[in-house]
Amino acid sequence: MEQTGPTYFYETEAIQNGATYIAGVDEVGRGPFAGPVVAAAVRLDPDNIPEGMNDSKKLTHQKRLRISEELHRVADVSIAQASVEEIDRLNILQASMLAMERAVLGLSRNADHVLVDGNRVPAGLRGRGVGLVKGDARSLSISAASIVAKIWRDQLMVDLAQQYPGYGWERNAGYGTLEHRLALQNLGVTPHHRRSFKPVHNILYQEKNVSD
């Protein structure tokens, strides 16, 4: 029967090649208009892997939440972010790389082999990082990281929505839905919006022209 979903193949291969502490890292939140980009790094206990892991986008919120809570109990988990200011200063790609580096650094032990979702390896992980395209659907460690990062960031955006109501962040997690775009037009730009992103930049430019 053909295997579907992520496996422990890449981790086992790394162990066979001499690695002793293997982690998966993934980020969430490259596309939203608001909020930080968040990364998680997870080192799984091969004897205690939660059931039902998959690409976080293929799981319901309740399944993600259950798995995330279990991972925090049974795995080495580290969560980090790059701020909106860093996104605007560096660009979203470099900020994502920075968040992933920070997440790996936050693990309880130095990971000597890091499986990275995507085809780019952060500069700080060179020599021990391996990129895996669609890694959250292929590697259990990356899948774990994607689930943890999404749950953490979604909750952060729910919390921020209490401070800045009207943008629908509790539903759209800061992504550019119609509700969010209309709120930007009607309510303006908050400190949590990414000013380097074109829709936000355009509104600021319009406001500047009106006030000039």
PyMOL CGO cylinders between C-alpha atoms (Angstrom):
from pymol import cmd
from pymol.cgo import CYLINDER

trace = [
    CYLINDER, 0.00, 0.00, 0.00, 1.46, 3.38, -0.99, 0.3, 1, 1, 1, 1, 1, 1,
    CYLINDER, 1.46, 3.38, -0.99, 2.39, 5.65, 1.91, 0.3, 1, 1, 1, 1, 1, 1,
    CYLINDER, 2.39, 5.65, 1.91, 0.42, 8.90, 2.02, 0.3, 1, 1, 1, 1, 1, 1,
    CYLINDER, 0.42, 8.90, 2.02, 1.29, 11.84, 4.19, 0.3, 1, 1, 1, 1, 1, 1,
    CYLINDER, 1.29, 11.84, 4.19, 4.56, 12.66, 5.95, 0.3, 1, 1, 1, 1, 1, 1,
    CYLINDER, 4.56, 12.66, 5.95, 6.92, 9.93, 7.18, 0.3, 1, 1, 1, 1, 1, 1,
    CYLINDER, 6.92, 9.93, 7.18, 10.05, 9.62, 9.32, 0.3, 1, 1, 1, 1, 1, 1,
    CYLINDER, 10.05, 9.62, 9.32, 12.14, 8.61, 6.29, 0.3, 1, 1, 1, 1, 1, 1,
    CYLINDER, 12.14, 8.61, 6.29, 14.31, 11.76, 6.08, 0.3, 1, 1, 1, 1, 1, 1,
    CYLINDER, 14.31, 11.76, 6.08, 14.94, 11.73, 9.81, 0.3, 1, 1, 1, 1, 1, 1,
    CYLINDER, 14.94, 11.73, 9.81, 15.95, 8.05, 9.74, 0.3, 1, 1, 1, 1, 1, 1,
    CYLINDER, 15.95, 8.05, 9.74, 18.25, 8.72, 6.80, 0.3, 1, 1, 1, 1, 1, 1,
    CYLINDER, 18.25, 8.72, 6.80, 19.95, 11.53, 8.74, 0.3, 1, 1, 1, 1, 1, 1,
    CYLINDER, 19.95, 11.53, 8.74, 20.42, 9.25, 11.77, 0.3, 1, 1, 1, 1, 1, 1,
    CYLINDER, 20.42, 9.25, 11.77, 22.00, 6.61, 9.55, 0.3, 1, 1, 1, 1, 1, 1,
    CYLINDER, 22.00, 6.61, 9.55, 24.39, 9.30, 8.28, 0.3, 1, 1, 1, 1, 1, 1,
    CYLINDER, 24.39, 9.30, 8.28, 25.49, 10.17, 11.81, 0.3, 1, 1, 1, 1, 1, 1,
    CYLINDER, 25.49, 10.17, 11.81, 23.11, 12.95, 12.92, 0.3, 1, 1, 1, 1, 1, 1,
    CYLINDER, 23.11, 12.95, 12.92, 22.17, 12.85, 16.60, 0.3, 1, 1, 1, 1, 1, 1,
    CYLINDER, 22.17, 12.85, 16.60, 19.62, 15.66, 17.04, 0.3, 1, 1, 1, 1, 1, 1,
    CYLINDER, 19.62, 15.66, 17.04, 17.28, 16.23, 14.11, 0.3, 1, 1, 1, 1, 1, 1,
    CYLINDER, 17.28, 16.23, 14.11, 14.68, 18.98, 13.89, 0.3, 1, 1, 1, 1, 1, 1,
    CYLINDER, 14.68, 18.98, 13.89, 12.12, 20.16, 11.38, 0.3, 1, 1, 1, 1, 1, 1,
    CYLINDER, 12.12, 20.16, 11.38, 11.43, 23.86, 10.86, 0.3, 1, 1, 1, 1, 1, 1,
    CYLINDER, 11.43, 23.86, 10.86, 8.63, 25.68, 9.05, 0.3, 1, 1, 1, 1, 1, 1,
    CYLINDER, 8.63, 25.68, 9.05, 7.15, 29.15, 8.97, 0.3, 1, 1, 1, 1, 1, 1,
    CYLINDER, 7.15, 29.15, 8.97, 3.63, 30.49, 8.63, 0.3, 1, 1, 1, 1, 1, 1,
    CYLINDER, 3.63, 30.49, 8.63, 2.40, 33.93, 7.72, 0.3, 1, 1, 1, 1, 1, 1,
    CYLINDER, 2.40, 33.93, 7.72, 4.34, 35.06, 4.67, 0.3, 1, 1, 1, 1, 1, 1,
    CYLINDER, 4.34, 35.06, 4.67, 1.24, 36.28, 2.85, 0.3, 1, 1, 1, 1, 1, 1,
    CYLINDER, 1.24, 36.28, 2.85, -0.84, 38.23, 5.39, 0.3, 1, 1, 1, 1, 1, 1,
    CYLINDER, -0.84, 38.23, 5.39, -1.13, 42.02, 5.38, 0.3, 1, 1, 1, 1, 1, 1,
    CYLINDER, -1.13, 42.02, 5.38, -0.79, 42.12, 9.17, 0.3, 1, 1, 1, 1, 1, 1,
    CYLINDER, -0.79, 42.12, 9.17, 1.05, 40.39, 12.00, 0.3, 1, 1, 1, 1, 1, 1,
    CYLINDER, 1.05, 40.39, 12.00, 4.50, 38.82, 12.33, 0.3, 1, 1, 1, 1, 1, 1,
    CYLINDER, 4.50, 38.82, 12.33, 5.84, 35.85, 10.42, 0.3, 1, 1, 1, 1, 1, 1,
    CYLINDER, 5.84, 35.85, 10.42, 6.09, 32.91, 12.81, 0.3, 1, 1, 1, 1, 1, 1,
    CYLINDER, 6.09, 32.91, 12.81, 8.35, 29.86, 12.68, 0.3, 1, 1, 1, 1, 1, 1,
    CYLINDER, 8.35, 29.86, 12.68, 8.48, 26.70, 14.74, 0.3, 1, 1, 1, 1, 1, 1,
    CYLINDER, 8.48, 26.70, 14.74, 11.22, 24.13, 15.12, 0.3, 1, 1, 1, 1, 1, 1,
    CYLINDER, 11.22, 24.13, 15.12, 10.38, 20.67, 16.44, 0.3, 1, 1, 1, 1, 1, 1,
    CYLINDER, 10.38, 20.67, 16.44, 12.55, 17.74, 17.40, 0.3, 1, 1, 1, 1, 1, 1,
    CYLINDER, 12.55, 17.74, 17.40, 10.37, 14.64, 17.62, 0.3, 1, 1, 1, 1, 1, 1,
    CYLINDER, 10.37, 14.64, 17.62, 10.83, 11.73, 19.98, 0.3, 1, 1, 1, 1, 1, 1,
    CYLINDER, 10.83, 11.73, 19.98, 10.76, 8.84, 17.44, 0.3, 1, 1, 1, 1, 1, 1,
    CYLINDER, 10.76, 8.84, 17.44, 9.11, 6.62, 20.07, 0.3, 1, 1, 1, 1, 1, 1,
    CYLINDER, 9.11, 6.62, 20.07, 6.35, 9.12, 20.84, 0.3, 1, 1, 1, 1, 1, 1,
    CYLINDER, 6.35, 9.12, 20.84, 5.06, 10.73, 17.65, 0.3, 1, 1, 1, 1, 1, 1,
    CYLINDER, 5.06, 10.73, 17.65, 1.48, 12.04, 17.77, 0.3, 1, 1, 1, 1, 1, 1,
    CYLINDER, 1.48, 12.04, 17.77, -0.95, 10.34, 15.41, 0.3, 1, 1, 1, 1, 1, 1,
    CYLINDER, -0.95, 10.34, 15.41, -2.64, 12.08, 12.51, 0.3, 1, 1, 1, 1, 1, 1,
    CYLINDER, -2.64, 12.08, 12.51, 0.08, 14.54, 11.52, 0.3, 1, 1, 1, 1, 1, 1,
    CYLINDER, 0.08, 14.54, 11.52, -0.04, 15.98, 8.02, 0.3, 1, 1, 1, 1, 1, 1,
    CYLINDER, -0.04, 15.98, 8.02, 0.45, 19.22, 6.15, 0.3, 1, 1, 1, 1, 1, 1,
    CYLINDER, 0.45, 19.22, 6.15, -1.29, 21.66, 8.52, 0.3, 1, 1, 1, 1, 1, 1,
    CYLINDER, -1.29, 21.66, 8.52, -3.44, 23.01, 5.66, 0.3, 1, 1, 1, 1, 1, 1,
    CYLINDER, -3.44, 23.01, 5.66, -5.01, 19.56, 5.27, 0.3, 1, 1, 1, 1, 1, 1,
    CYLINDER, -5.01, 19.56, 5.27, -6.09, 19.32, 8.91, 0.3, 1, 1, 1, 1, 1, 1,
    CYLINDER, -6.09, 19.32, 8.91, -9.08, 20.81, 10.68, 0.3, 1, 1, 1, 1, 1, 1,
    CYLINDER, -9.08, 20.81, 10.68, -8.44, 23.40, 13.37, 0.3, 1, 1, 1, 1, 1, 1,
    CYLINDER, -8.44, 23.40, 13.37, -9.44, 20.92, 16.08, 0.3, 1, 1, 1, 1, 1, 1,
    CYLINDER, -9.44, 20.92, 16.08, -6.99, 18.30, 14.81, 0.3, 1, 1, 1, 1, 1, 1,
    CYLINDER, -6.99, 18.30, 14.81, -4.21, 20.87, 14.59, 0.3, 1, 1, 1, 1, 1, 1,
    CYLINDER, -4.21, 20.87, 14.59, -4.95, 22.04, 18.12, 0.3, 1, 1, 1, 1, 1, 1,
    CYLINDER, -4.95, 22.04, 18.12, -4.91, 18.50, 19.54, 0.3, 1, 1, 1, 1, 1, 1,
    CYLINDER, -4.91, 18.50, 19.54, -1.66, 17.62, 17.80, 0.3, 1, 1, 1, 1, 1, 1,
    CYLINDER, -1.66, 17.62, 17.80, -0.02, 20.92, 18.76, 0.3, 1, 1, 1, 1, 1, 1,
    CYLINDER, -0.02, 20.92, 18.76, -0.90, 20.43, 22.43, 0.3, 1, 1, 1, 1, 1, 1,
    CYLINDER, -0.90, 20.43, 22.43, 0.49, 16.90, 22.32, 0.3, 1, 1, 1, 1, 1, 1,
    CYLINDER, 0.49, 16.90, 22.32, 3.68, 18.04, 20.61, 0.3, 1, 1, 1, 1, 1, 1,
    CYLINDER, 3.68, 18.04, 20.61, 4.31, 20.58, 23.36, 0.3, 1, 1, 1, 1, 1, 1,
    CYLINDER, 4.31, 20.58, 23.36, 4.15, 17.68, 25.83, 0.3, 1, 1, 1, 1, 1, 1,
    CYLINDER, 4.15, 17.68, 25.83, 6.23, 15.04, 24.02, 0.3, 1, 1, 1, 1, 1, 1,
    CYLINDER, 6.23, 15.04, 24.02, 8.65, 16.92, 21.73, 0.3, 1, 1, 1, 1, 1, 1,
    CYLINDER, 8.65, 16.92, 21.73, 11.28, 19.65, 21.90, 0.3, 1, 1, 1, 1, 1, 1,
    CYLINDER, 11.28, 19.65, 21.90, 9.38, 22.67, 20.54, 0.3, 1, 1, 1, 1, 1, 1,
    CYLINDER, 9.38, 22.67, 20.54, 10.61, 26.18, 19.88, 0.3, 1, 1, 1, 1, 1, 1,
    CYLINDER, 10.61, 26.18, 19.88, 8.57, 29.07, 18.44, 0.3, 1, 1, 1, 1, 1, 1,
    CYLINDER, 8.57, 29.07, 18.44, 10.00, 32.35, 17.16, 0.3, 1, 1, 1, 1, 1, 1,
    CYLINDER, 10.00, 32.35, 17.16, 8.91, 35.26, 15.02, 0.3, 1, 1, 1, 1, 1, 1,
    CYLINDER, 8.91, 35.26, 15.02, 10.11, 38.16, 12.95, 0.3, 1, 1, 1, 1, 1, 1,
    CYLINDER, 10.11, 38.16, 12.95, 8.22, 41.37, 13.63, 0.3, 1, 1, 1, 1, 1, 1,
    CYLINDER, 8.22, 41.37, 13.63, 6.29, 43.56, 11.24, 0.3, 1, 1, 1, 1, 1, 1,
    CYLINDER, 6.29, 43.56, 11.24, 9.15, 46.10, 11.52, 0.3, 1, 1, 1, 1, 1, 1,
    CYLINDER, 9.15, 46.10, 11.52, 11.66, 43.42, 10.50, 0.3, 1, 1, 1, 1, 1, 1,
    CYLINDER, 11.66, 43.42, 10.50, 9.44, 42.33, 7.60, 0.3, 1, 1, 1, 1, 1, 1,
    CYLINDER, 9.44, 42.33, 7.60, 9.28, 45.91, 6.35, 0.3, 1, 1, 1, 1, 1, 1,
    CYLINDER, 9.28, 45.91, 6.35, 13.01, 46.46, 6.78, 0.3, 1, 1, 1, 1, 1, 1,
    CYLINDER, 13.01, 46.46, 6.78, 14.35, 43.15, 5.44, 0.3, 1, 1, 1, 1, 1, 1,
    CYLINDER, 14.35, 43.15, 5.44, 11.51, 41.93, 3.12, 0.3, 1, 1, 1, 1, 1, 1,
    CYLINDER, 11.51, 41.93, 3.12, 9.23, 39.01, 3.87, 0.3, 1, 1, 1, 1, 1, 1,
    CYLINDER, 9.23, 39.01, 3.87, 11.54, 36.30, 2.54, 0.3, 1, 1, 1, 1, 1, 1,
    CYLINDER, 11.54, 36.30, 2.54, 14.51, 37.37, 4.67, 0.3, 1, 1, 1, 1, 1, 1,
    CYLINDER, 14.51, 37.37, 4.67, 12.27, 37.87, 7.70, 0.3, 1, 1, 1, 1, 1, 1,
    CYLINDER, 12.27, 37.87, 7.70, 10.95, 34.31, 7.25, 0.3, 1, 1, 1, 1, 1, 1,
    CYLINDER, 10.95, 34.31, 7.25, 14.54, 33.01, 7.15, 0.3, 1, 1, 1, 1, 1, 1,
    CYLINDER, 14.54, 33.01, 7.15, 15.32, 34.97, 10.32, 0.3, 1, 1, 1, 1, 1, 1,
    CYLINDER, 15.32, 34.97, 10.32, 12.29, 33.56, 12.15, 0.3, 1, 1, 1, 1, 1, 1,
    CYLINDER, 12.29, 33.56, 12.15, 13.32, 30.00, 11.22, 0.3, 1, 1, 1, 1, 1, 1,
    CYLINDER, 13.32, 30.00, 11.22, 16.90, 30.58, 12.41, 0.3, 1, 1, 1, 1, 1, 1,
    CYLINDER, 16.90, 30.58, 12.41, 15.57, 31.92, 15.73, 0.3, 1, 1, 1, 1, 1, 1,
    CYLINDER, 15.57, 31.92, 15.73, 13.25, 28.94, 16.16, 0.3, 1, 1, 1, 1, 1, 1,
    CYLINDER, 13.25, 28.94, 16.16, 16.09, 26.45, 15.66, 0.3, 1, 1, 1, 1, 1, 1,
    CYLINDER, 16.09, 26.45, 15.66, 18.29, 28.39, 18.08, 0.3, 1, 1, 1, 1, 1, 1,
    CYLINDER, 18.29, 28.39, 18.08, 15.55, 28.14, 20.70, 0.3, 1, 1, 1, 1, 1, 1,
    CYLINDER, 15.55, 28.14, 20.70, 15.59, 24.33, 20.87, 0.3, 1, 1, 1, 1, 1, 1,
    CYLINDER, 15.59, 24.33, 20.87, 16.87, 22.81, 24.10, 0.3, 1, 1, 1, 1, 1, 1,
    CYLINDER, 16.87, 22.81, 24.10, 19.83, 21.27, 22.26, 0.3, 1, 1, 1, 1, 1, 1,
    CYLINDER, 19.83, 21.27, 22.26, 21.84, 22.26, 19.22, 0.3, 1, 1, 1, 1, 1, 1,
    CYLINDER, 21.84, 22.26, 19.22, 20.28, 20.49, 16.21, 0.3, 1, 1, 1, 1, 1, 1,
    CYLINDER, 20.28, 20.49, 16.21, 22.98, 18.97, 13.99, 0.3, 1, 1, 1, 1, 1, 1,
    CYLINDER, 22.98, 18.97, 13.99, 20.54, 18.26, 11.15, 0.3, 1, 1, 1, 1, 1, 1,
    CYLINDER, 20.54, 18.26, 11.15, 17.62, 20.54, 10.26, 0.3, 1, 1, 1, 1, 1, 1,
    CYLINDER, 17.62, 20.54, 10.26, 14.92, 19.69, 7.73, 0.3, 1, 1, 1, 1, 1, 1,
    CYLINDER, 14.92, 19.69, 7.73, 13.63, 22.98, 6.29, 0.3, 1, 1, 1, 1, 1, 1,
    CYLINDER, 13.63, 22.98, 6.29, 10.32, 23.36, 4.47, 0.3, 1, 1, 1, 1, 1, 1,
    CYLINDER, 10.32, 23.36, 4.47, 10.95, 24.76, 0.99, 0.3, 1, 1, 1, 1, 1, 1,
    CYLINDER, 10.95, 24.76, 0.99, 13.91, 25.06, -1.33, 0.3, 1, 1, 1, 1, 1, 1,
    CYLINDER, 13.91, 25.06, -1.33, 15.81, 27.72, 0.62, 0.3, 1, 1, 1, 1, 1, 1,
    CYLINDER, 15.81, 27.72, 0.62, 17.90, 27.10, 3.72, 0.3, 1, 1, 1, 1, 1, 1,
    CYLINDER, 17.90, 27.10, 3.72, 18.42, 30.05, 6.09, 0.3, 1, 1, 1, 1, 1, 1,
    CYLINDER, 18.42, 30.05, 6.09, 22.01, 31.33, 6.06, 0.3, 1, 1, 1, 1, 1, 1,
    CYLINDER, 22.01, 31.33, 6.06, 22.45, 30.52, 9.74, 0.3, 1, 1, 1, 1, 1, 1,
    CYLINDER, 22.45, 30.52, 9.74, 21.62, 26.85, 9.10, 0.3, 1, 1, 1, 1, 1, 1,
    CYLINDER, 21.62, 26.85, 9.10, 24.05, 26.27, 6.24, 0.3, 1, 1, 1, 1, 1, 1,
    CYLINDER, 24.05, 26.27, 6.24, 25.98, 23.05, 6.63, 0.3, 1, 1, 1, 1, 1, 1,
    CYLINDER, 25.98, 23.05, 6.63, 23.26, 21.39, 8.69, 0.3, 1, 1, 1, 1, 1, 1,
    CYLINDER, 23.26, 21.39, 8.69, 20.06, 22.49, 6.96, 0.3, 1, 1, 1, 1, 1, 1,
    CYLINDER, 20.06, 22.49, 6.96, 18.40, 20.52, 4.15, 0.3, 1, 1, 1, 1, 1, 1,
    CYLINDER, 18.40, 20.52, 4.15, 15.55, 22.02, 2.15, 0.3, 1, 1, 1, 1, 1, 1,
    CYLINDER, 15.55, 22.02, 2.15, 12.55, 19.85, 1.31, 0.3, 1, 1, 1, 1, 1, 1,
    CYLINDER, 12.55, 19.85, 1.31, 9.98, 21.23, -1.14, 0.3, 1, 1, 1, 1, 1, 1,
    CYLINDER, 9.98, 21.23, -1.14, 6.48, 20.57, 0.27, 0.3, 1, 1, 1, 1, 1, 1,
    CYLINDER, 6.48, 20.57, 0.27, 8.28, 19.25, 3.32, 0.3, 1, 1, 1, 1, 1, 1,
    CYLINDER, 8.28, 19.25, 3.32, 5.22, 19.53, 5.57, 0.3, 1, 1, 1, 1, 1, 1,
    CYLINDER, 5.22, 19.53, 5.57, 3.62, 16.78, 3.47, 0.3, 1, 1, 1, 1, 1, 1,
    CYLINDER, 3.62, 16.78, 3.47, 6.80, 14.65, 3.40, 0.3, 1, 1, 1, 1, 1, 1,
    CYLINDER, 6.80, 14.65, 3.40, 8.59, 14.91, 6.75, 0.3, 1, 1, 1, 1, 1, 1,
    CYLINDER, 8.59, 14.91, 6.75, 6.93, 14.32, 10.12, 0.3, 1, 1, 1, 1, 1, 1,
    CYLINDER, 6.93, 14.32, 10.12, 9.30, 16.81, 11.80, 0.3, 1, 1, 1, 1, 1, 1,
    CYLINDER, 9.30, 16.81, 11.80, 8.41, 19.57, 9.33, 0.3, 1, 1, 1, 1, 1, 1,
    CYLINDER, 8.41, 19.57, 9.33, 4.72, 18.66, 9.57, 0.3, 1, 1, 1, 1, 1, 1,
    CYLINDER, 4.72, 18.66, 9.57, 4.95, 19.03, 13.35, 0.3, 1, 1, 1, 1, 1, 1,
    CYLINDER, 4.95, 19.03, 13.35, 6.60, 22.43, 12.97, 0.3, 1, 1, 1, 1, 1, 1,
    CYLINDER, 6.60, 22.43, 12.97, 3.95, 23.64, 10.51, 0.3, 1, 1, 1, 1, 1, 1,
    CYLINDER, 3.95, 23.64, 10.51, 1.13, 22.63, 12.87, 0.3, 1, 1, 1, 1, 1, 1,
    CYLINDER, 1.13, 22.63, 12.87, 2.70, 24.27, 15.93, 0.3, 1, 1, 1, 1, 1, 1,
    CYLINDER, 2.70, 24.27, 15.93, 3.50, 27.48, 14.05, 0.3, 1, 1, 1, 1, 1, 1,
    CYLINDER, 3.50, 27.48, 14.05, 0.00, 27.81, 12.59, 0.3, 1, 1, 1, 1, 1, 1,
    CYLINDER, 0.00, 27.81, 12.59, -1.79, 27.25, 15.90, 0.3, 1, 1, 1, 1, 1, 1,
    CYLINDER, -1.79, 27.25, 15.90, 0.46, 29.76, 17.66, 0.3, 1, 1, 1, 1, 1, 1,
    CYLINDER, 0.46, 29.76, 17.66, 0.13, 32.45, 15.00, 0.3, 1, 1, 1, 1, 1, 1,
    CYLINDER, 0.13, 32.45, 15.00, -3.64, 32.00, 14.60, 0.3, 1, 1, 1, 1, 1, 1,
    CYLINDER, -3.64, 32.00, 14.60, -4.07, 32.49, 18.36, 0.3, 1, 1, 1, 1, 1, 1,
    CYLINDER, -4.07, 32.49, 18.36, -1.84, 35.55, 18.29, 0.3, 1, 1, 1, 1, 1, 1,
    CYLINDER, -1.84, 35.55, 18.29, -4.03, 37.09, 15.59, 0.3, 1, 1, 1, 1, 1, 1,
    CYLINDER, -4.03, 37.09, 15.59, -7.16, 36.32, 17.63, 0.3, 1, 1, 1, 1, 1, 1,
    CYLINDER, -7.16, 36.32, 17.63, -5.56, 38.16, 20.55, 0.3, 1, 1, 1, 1, 1, 1,
    CYLINDER, -5.56, 38.16, 20.55, -4.61, 41.13, 18.35, 0.3, 1, 1, 1, 1, 1, 1,
    CYLINDER, -4.61, 41.13, 18.35, -8.17, 41.22, 16.99, 0.3, 1, 1, 1, 1, 1, 1,
    CYLINDER, -8.17, 41.22, 16.99, -9.39, 42.06, 20.50, 0.3, 1, 1, 1, 1, 1, 1,
    CYLINDER, -9.39, 42.06, 20.50, -7.16, 45.15, 20.49, 0.3, 1, 1, 1, 1, 1, 1,
    CYLINDER, -7.16, 45.15, 20.49, -7.97, 46.13, 16.89, 0.3, 1, 1, 1, 1, 1, 1,
    CYLINDER, -7.97, 46.13, 16.89, -11.55, 45.01, 16.14, 0.3, 1, 1, 1, 1, 1, 1,
    CYLINDER, -11.55, 45.01, 16.14, -13.11, 45.34, 12.73, 0.3, 1, 1, 1, 1, 1, 1,
    CYLINDER, -13.11, 45.34, 12.73, -10.39, 43.79, 10.56, 0.3, 1, 1, 1, 1, 1, 1,
    CYLINDER, -10.39, 43.79, 10.56, -11.57, 40.21, 11.09, 0.3, 1, 1, 1, 1, 1, 1,
    CYLINDER, -11.57, 40.21, 11.09, -8.15, 38.94, 12.19, 0.3, 1, 1, 1, 1, 1, 1,
    CYLINDER, -8.15, 38.94, 12.19, -9.81, 36.31, 14.35, 0.3, 1, 1, 1, 1, 1, 1,
    CYLINDER, -9.81, 36.31, 14.35, -11.18, 34.82, 11.12, 0.3, 1, 1, 1, 1, 1, 1,
    CYLINDER, -11.18, 34.82, 11.12, -8.63, 35.76, 8.43, 0.3, 1, 1, 1, 1, 1, 1,
    CYLINDER, -8.63, 35.76, 8.43, -5.38, 35.67, 10.50, 0.3, 1, 1, 1, 1, 1, 1,
    CYLINDER, -5.38, 35.67, 10.50, -4.33, 38.92, 8.84, 0.3, 1, 1, 1, 1, 1, 1,
    CYLINDER, -4.33, 38.92, 8.84, -4.67, 37.66, 5.25, 0.3, 1, 1, 1, 1, 1, 1,
    CYLINDER, -4.67, 37.66, 5.25, -6.07, 40.01, 2.62, 0.3, 1, 1, 1, 1, 1, 1,
    CYLINDER, -6.07, 40.01, 2.62, -9.69, 38.91, 2.57, 0.3, 1, 1, 1, 1, 1, 1,
    CYLINDER, -9.69, 38.91, 2.57, -12.39, 41.26, 1.30, 0.3, 1, 1, 1, 1, 1, 1,
    CYLINDER, -12.39, 41.26, 1.30, -13.38, 41.97, 4.90, 0.3, 1, 1, 1, 1, 1, 1,
    CYLINDER, -13.38, 41.97, 4.90, -9.81, 42.93, 5.76, 0.3, 1, 1, 1, 1, 1, 1,
    CYLINDER, -9.81, 42.93, 5.76, -9.36, 45.08, 2.64, 0.3, 1, 1, 1, 1, 1, 1,
    CYLINDER, -9.36, 45.08, 2.64, -12.59, 46.98, 3.31, 0.3, 1, 1, 1, 1, 1, 1,
    CYLINDER, -12.59, 46.98, 3.31, -11.56, 47.54, 6.94, 0.3, 1, 1, 1, 1, 1, 1,
    CYLINDER, -11.56, 47.54, 6.94, -8.22, 48.93, 5.78, 0.3, 1, 1, 1, 1, 1, 1,
    CYLINDER, -8.22, 48.93, 5.78, -10.09, 51.44, 3.61, 0.3, 1, 1, 1, 1, 1, 1,
    CYLINDER, -10.09, 51.44, 3.61, -12.58, 52.35, 6.33, 0.3, 1, 1, 1, 1, 1, 1,
    CYLINDER, -12.58, 52.35, 6.33, -10.56, 52.08, 9.54, 0.3, 1, 1, 1, 1, 1, 1,
    CYLINDER, -10.56, 52.08, 9.54, -7.04, 52.76, 8.33, 0.3, 1, 1, 1, 1, 1, 1,
    CYLINDER, -7.04, 52.76, 8.33, -3.69, 51.14, 9.00, 0.3, 1, 1, 1, 1, 1, 1,
    CYLINDER, -3.69, 51.14, 9.00, -2.73, 49.76, 12.43, 0.3, 1, 1, 1, 1, 1, 1,
    CYLINDER, -2.73, 49.76, 12.43, 0.77, 49.35, 13.93, 0.3, 1, 1, 1, 1, 1, 1,
    CYLINDER, 0.77, 49.35, 13.93, 0.49, 45.63, 13.09, 0.3, 1, 1, 1, 1, 1, 1,
    CYLINDER, 0.49, 45.63, 13.09, 0.10, 46.15, 9.35, 0.3, 1, 1, 1, 1, 1, 1,
    CYLINDER, 0.10, 46.15, 9.35, 3.02, 45.50, 7.01, 0.3, 1, 1, 1, 1, 1, 1,
    CYLINDER, 3.02, 45.50, 7.01, 3.71, 48.84, 5.41, 0.3, 1, 1, 1, 1, 1, 1,
    CYLINDER, 3.71, 48.84, 5.41, 5.92, 47.31, 2.71, 0.3, 1, 1, 1, 1, 1, 1,
    CYLINDER, 5.92, 47.31, 2.71, 2.98, 45.27, 1.38, 0.3, 1, 1, 1, 1, 1, 1,
    CYLINDER, 2.98, 45.27, 1.38, 1.42, 47.00, -1.58, 0.3, 1, 1, 1, 1, 1, 1,
    CYLINDER, 1.42, 47.00, -1.58, -2.25, 47.20, -0.44, 0.3, 1, 1, 1, 1, 1, 1,
    CYLINDER, -2.25, 47.20, -0.44, -1.16, 48.72, 2.90, 0.3, 1, 1, 1, 1, 1, 1,
    CYLINDER, -1.16, 48.72, 2.90, 1.42, 50.99, 1.26, 0.3, 1, 1, 1, 1, 1, 1,
    CYLINDER, 1.42, 50.99, 1.26, -1.19, 52.25, -1.22, 0.3, 1, 1, 1, 1, 1, 1,
    CYLINDER, -1.19, 52.25, -1.22, -3.60, 53.24, 1.57, 0.3, 1, 1, 1, 1, 1, 1,
    CYLINDER, -3.60, 53.24, 1.57, -0.83, 55.09, 3.42, 0.3, 1, 1, 1, 1, 1, 1,
    CYLINDER, -0.83, 55.09, 3.42, 0.11, 56.84, 0.17, 0.3, 1, 1, 1, 1, 1, 1,
    CYLINDER, 0.11, 56.84, 0.17, -3.53, 57.87, -0.38, 0.3, 1, 1, 1, 1, 1, 1,
    CYLINDER, -3.53, 57.87, -0.38, -3.76, 59.19, 3.20, 0.3, 1, 1, 1, 1, 1, 1,
    CYLINDER, -3.76, 59.19, 3.20, -0.55, 61.16, 2.74, 0.3, 1, 1, 1, 1, 1, 1,
    CYLINDER, -0.55, 61.16, 2.74, -1.85, 62.73, -0.48, 0.3, 1, 1, 1, 1, 1, 1,
    CYLINDER, -1.85, 62.73, -0.48, -5.13, 63.67, 1.17, 0.3, 1, 1, 1, 1, 1, 1,
    CYLINDER, -5.13, 63.67, 1.17, -3.36, 65.29, 4.13, 0.3, 1, 1, 1, 1, 1, 1,
    CYLINDER, -3.36, 65.29, 4.13, -0.75, 67.13, 1.99, 0.3, 1, 1, 1, 1, 1, 1,
]
cmd.load_cgo(trace, "trace")
